[in-house]
Structures are given as C-alpha cells and as structure tokens.
C-alpha cells in the first residue's frame, strides 16, 4: 500500500502512470497536480486534482466531457 510519502517521492513519469488516467484521457490534470507536491494526505491530492479540473476554462471542460459523452449528458446543466 502506498503512503503519502511514497507518492510525494514519485518522479513525474511514475506519478503520471499512476494518476494520469484519474480524469480519463485528461493527463493534464495529473501533470498540473504533480507540480503541487508535496501533498499533505490522500484527500489533498483529490482536492487539488478536482480544483485543477474545476478551474479549467469552459472550452477545456467541454472537450473533456465530449470525450466522454455519458458524462456530458449528466453534466450539461452544470455548465
């Protein structure tokens, strides 16, 4: 089991291989999150990744949702 210290010690390549698909087909979220290390705990990683996504410009969010039509239908009223 990984600890937060293990995650904070990951190099960029390993970090992206683990977290790059959290937002499927949107590795940019993980790339930006990597720059925000060190993380305090696992919740901190989640919060930072969600914050990155939620602060994307509307057109980038639409691109992500369009790559996942089932999400776009569920989220269309949120935009």
FENCORCOR-V693967 format. One record per run of one state. SS is the DSSP state (@ for helix, = for strand, . for the rest). FROM is the first residue (numbers start at 0). TO is the last residue. Records with the same first field share a line. If there is no record, write none. Layout:
# FENCORCOR-V693967
SS = FROM-TO + FROM-TO
This chain:
# FENCORCOR-V693967
. = 0-2 + 8-10 + 19-25 + 34-40 + 54-56 + 66-67 + 75-78
@ = 3-7 + 11-18 + 26-33 + 41-53 + 57-65 + 68-74
